[in-house]
Amino acid sequence: MADKDPGSYVMGNTSEEADRLGMQASLYDRHTEYLLRTAGLKEGMHVLDVGCGTGEVSLCAARIVGPSGRVLGVDREPGVLARARDNAAASPFENIAFEQGDLADLDTSGSFDAVVGRLILIHLDDPIGTVKALTGLVRRGGVVTFQDFNISRTRAVPDVPLVTRSVEWICAALREGGRDPDMGERLAHVLRLSGLSDPRVAVAVPTGGPDSAAVTLIAESARSLLPVMERGGITTAEEADLDTLRARMSRACTEVQATVYVPELVAAWAELD
Ligand SMILES: C[S@@+](CC[C@H](N)C(=O)[O-])C[C@H]1O[C@@H](n2cnc3c(N)ncnc32)[C@H](O)[C@@H]1O
């Protein structure tokens, strides 16, 4: 897939996008923790969380590793890191630190028991090169695990055409920005090409009713991607009508009493030989 906007974060770096990330993180909190535990995170580990955003994955990791472990979150955006630090300060955990840095030139000395990253490989121009480099920071027997979405599987059951159309807009916008909306299903392949043997995979999917955070997530993702949609001729502000999109989706879901399945969260992981 051609990268039409190399190196940039396709969802934008606005405070609305930071709000959306926080909302998305609460929806996936328990699923993320389950997948991190399944991948082998344990009490006492020293964990690096790459592309930590507003810090929710770091908080999940801190809950798992407990007071005898430590978590370092790294992100290149100072705005999200400020929120990450506030979130950590408001939490009961004292074993989390955050640093600003780009994963392309991470200068992290010392070795970690685990490297984790959620919704980061989809945004990188060279995911394989990055996983290879990050693997070098993990001790033998440690864990490398990444989580990403399969966005095209987002749906309402029974079908709600407005949900289907909104998901199609989101997927098309991500492709327009050079990103794979179904990065989740490529994770194991990426780990294998990065030199990791026998990667394993698990999937977790939050759901919600007609008036739930699941509906909000779809509407707010469309909002963050509107500039890309307009640039790529995918839809217009008039057609998407973002100020009413959530309410219209919610009404349509209520009419058929739909359950909304948000993007599948896929985890792939491997232990270092
Ligand atoms: C979709 S957010 C995910 C945040 C967090 N991992 C989560 O799941 O809530 C992606 C994050 O990766 C960061 N990011 C993207 N490319 C990066 C890079 N090359 N180096 C460091 N951070 C990067 C962005 O700033 C953003 O905060």
The ligand as an ORCA input file, in Angstrom:
! r2SCAN-3c Opt
* xyz 0 1
  C      -3.758      5.438     17.920
  S      -2.672      6.128     19.065
  C      -2.587      4.797     20.214
  C      -2.229      5.243     21.597
  C      -2.222      4.131     22.644
  N      -1.234      3.114     22.344
  C      -3.589      3.509     22.773
  O      -3.776      2.375     22.314
  O      -4.481      4.158     23.353
  C      -1.095      6.078     18.305
  C      -0.034      6.835     19.090
  O       1.209      6.544     18.491
  C       1.980      7.728     18.500
  N       2.970      7.589     17.436
  C       2.737      7.429     16.105
  N       3.905      7.296     15.441
  C       4.889      7.377     16.389
  C       6.309      7.314     16.329
  N       6.952      7.154     15.163
  N       7.005      7.446     17.470
  C       6.377      7.611     18.654
  N       5.015      7.679     18.780
  C       4.294      7.562     17.659
  C       0.976      8.850     18.264
  O       1.491     10.078     18.746
  C      -0.230      8.341     19.071
  O      -0.200      8.834     20.393
*
